[in-house]
Amino acid sequence: MVAYSEQDGQLDDIRRDSILRRHTTSEVRAFLRAAGINDAVRPLRTPGAADLGLLPRVCVPVRHDGRMLGFLWFIDVGPAMTDAEVDVAAATAPALALALFHESLASGLTSHRELEAITGVLLGEAGAARALIEAGAFPQGVPVTVTVAKPVAAEADEALRLRLERGLLALRRRLAGHQPLHLVRYDHAVLLTAGTATFSEEIHSAMDTPVLIGIGRSRPSLAGAAESYAEALHAAEVAAKVPELGRSVEWARLGVYRMLTRVPHDDLHPGLERLLGDDQHLPLLETLEIYLDLAGSALETSRRLQLHRTSLYYRLQRVETLAETDLADGGERLSLHLSLKLARLSGRYRPRT
């Protein structure tokens, strides 16, 4: 018995005993097994047995990845449940399965207390890390690495949260040797693992929705997880705006984007503002960015764009004219380059490739 609700209708001895004593008799268990509950994958109605003090019931199996974790029971008399009511009950089973599976993974803590402690760790609260370590949920004196998984396009809702939860619970079972912990926020999921190894590909494989992954730097102990989490979340958010970085990004490899996220995104080169305000100038912006990314090499830029150098020079001259700038000036090149990266982060500039 995990939980029970108030009883408004008929009550039998079996329900009373299961609530008061937390168990039923071996005869009742054998009767229900014979009715097929252990093999059930969808709701079924079990018959009553007057000699056992058992009324008819609706049984909703609760499974996770095919593994039976428990049952939802409803007394099915006075009146019997309708098919629609049974469907409503069955719809709650997936969320309950995740909760029960999470409970089975939590070490010396209940899953609720584990989630509270993990939340505290990610907020940097004193004592939260100690609670997890003392409960055996995370090893003492071992580095921690935090990874964030952020869905690519899905709207944040309860269905998405359950999908993220399901993926991370399955992953925790596979990564048991690294004593993983996890938390699902409204629009992203967080994985904490013991050690310095990273598991981005394993996360991608475990999720049934596409995600972008950010990885923070490892910290010496669980108490430093909040810093690693901030980096991981930062990396995932940048990955969403700069697809060229890939679907898995380490904070340590963000390069200039580590600094630019702290700069006001509307503080751009004034000439670039004019180009950003007109969609027809997108090819010019793309050409300029690649040219600056390649350190001003006309040869490499023309190769990358598969563009004749005469055409490249024409585009760059158009940029100079429209932006009222001089690409021979190193300071101007730096200002334009940083402004393009800031425009990416703000969403004002989205190159086509």
Buried (B, 14 or more C-beta within 10 A) or exposed (E): BEEEEEEEEEEBBBBEBBEEEEEBBEEBEEBBEEBEBEEBEEBBBBEBBEEBBBBBBBBBBBBBEEEBBBBBBBBBEEEEBEEEEBEEBBEEBBBBBBBBBBBEBBEEBEBEBBBBBBBBBBEBBEEBBBBBBEBEBBBEEBBBBBBBBBBEEBEEEEEBBBBBBBBBBBBBBEBEEBBBBBBBBEBBBBBBBBBEEBBBEBBBEBBEBEBBBBBBBBBEBBBBBBBBBBBBBBBBBBBBBBEEBEBBBBBEEBEEBBEBBEEEBEEBBEBBBEBBEEEEBBEBBBBBBBBBBBEBEEEBBBEBBEBEEEEBEEBBEBBBEBBEBEBEEEEBBEBBBBBBBBBBBEEBBEBEE
